[in-house]
């Protein structure tokens, strides 16, 4: 029996349901644009309207998945900033972290510039690498976690020639991430 797969468990059901206003961010995206590392979840930034809220319990149904009740989904989707909920696959313990808030200053830009990739014959949407970097810098600033800086370094090392550094410079300044950006570009331990 094959090992559970984050794409099969969480992204394919969204695609089958026609809920394709999402983009994979976080560690899975940093792996796609950078260097491999272990992870047990997938972060998904998403536009979720009323149709999506009511569809989630059907797409990710009990007992195969834990899905929060509709009233919890509605509260998180309605948050102007930092909405968040998890879907957990019961059999494996793997999870998807959904971020439905669209109030991030670069969310609209990221949705317009997301990338379509095919992973194991499944088309999926990824956040643009610059947006993933901004997320990683913000998460590091908020809670630490060297993994975020390693992910940024890996993305710069692997995808550097394709990154829009002018955009990053302006966005980092606007989000007051200058110190974190500088730290992420420094060799580890410096």
DAWOQUI-V890399 format. One record per run of one state. SS is the DSSP state (H for helix, E for strand, L for the rest). FROM is the first residue (numbers start at 1). TO is the last residue. If there is no record, write none. Layout:
ss & from & to
SS & FROM & TO
SS & FROM & TO
//
This chain:
ss & from & to
L & 1 & 5
H & 6 & 16
L & 17 & 21
E & 22 & 25
H & 26 & 33
L & 34 & 40
E & 41 & 46
L & 47 & 49
H & 50 & 59
L & 60 & 64
E & 65 & 67
L & 68 & 69
H & 70 & 78
L & 79 & 84
E & 85 & 89
L & 90 & 94
E & 95 & 99
L & 100 & 106
H & 107 & 112
L & 113 & 114
E & 115 & 119
L & 120 & 121
E & 122 & 126
L & 127 & 128
H & 129 & 143
L & 144 & 145
H & 146 & 162
L & 163 & 164
H & 165 & 174
L & 175 & 177
H & 178 & 185
L & 186 & 190
//
